[in-house]
């Protein structure tokens, strides 16, 4: 996936929606730690998780991760 772009986009979306990492993680069914690592670009999400994040933020996978 998109590395630094992913990190910056997820952080920007989270800040735009005024949410915590925990709130997003709970909504998409992953741990807060896992979400944090995705946001930092340390881990790549599974396709299922990427889709859940895109739906949650009302955008596309491509917009977040590429």
N, C-alpha and C positions, 0 to 999 in steps of 0.2 A: 504494500500500500504506500501511501504518499509521504511517509516520514515527517519532516518539519512542517510541510503544508498541512498535514493531518493534525499535528499538534496545534498549530496556530488556529486552524478552522474550528476544531472542537472547543478549544478554550474560548474563542470568540463567540461561538454559539452559546456555550454555557453562560458566559457573562451577559450576553444579550438577553437570555431568558431568565437571568438572575437566579440560577440554580446552583446547588452544590454538586460535587461529584457523587455524593451518596444518593441524592435525589434521582439523578440520571441513572446511576447504576441500578437502583431499585426498580425503576420504570422499565429498564430493558432486561432485567433478570441476570445481572452479573454482580460480582463483588465490587465494592468501592475501590479496592486495591487494583483489581483488573482494569476497571475504567480509568483509574489514574495512570496506569502504565500505558494504556492506549492513548490517552490524551498527551502524555509525554513523548510518545513515539517509541517507547521501549518495547511494546508488544503490538502486534497486528491483530485486529479483531477477526473473528471468524466471519464468513460471509453472512451467516444468520445474524450475528451481533451487529455487523455493519448495516444490514438492512433495518434492524430494529432501531438503531441510532438515526438512520435517515428518516424513517417514519416518525420517530419521536420529534425530530427537529423540522418535520414537514419539508424535507428537501430530498436530494438524490444521493446515492452512495458516491457517485462521481464528484458531486459538489463538495463533499466532506473529505474524501480520501484521495482525490486525484487532481 
